Amino acid sequence: MIALPPETEIIGLTRRQLQVIDGLSTGKPAKAVAGELKLTINQVTNDVQRAIHVLDAGNTVGLVATAFRKGWIE
C-alpha cells in the first residue's frame, strides 16, 4: 500500500512511479504490475528506470528498499 508523502514533488517521483514500486514490492513481476495498473510493460520499465535514477538506487531491489525505508510504501 502506498503512503504517498505530501512532498512527492520534492522527492521527484510521480504517483505512478510509486504505484509501480509498490506493486514490485509485493514480489509481482513487472508484467503483472503493468496489467494491474493498465500500463504497458515498457511504461513500467521506464518508470522503474527513472525512479532508480532519481533516487540513485542502483537497481530495482535498492529502489524498493529505499521506498520502504522512507516510508513511502508499506
Secondary structure, 3 states (H helix, E strand, C coil): CECCCCCHHHHCCCHHHHHHHHHHHCCCCHHHHHHHHCCCHHHHHHHHHHHHHHHCCCCHHHHHHHHHHHCCEC
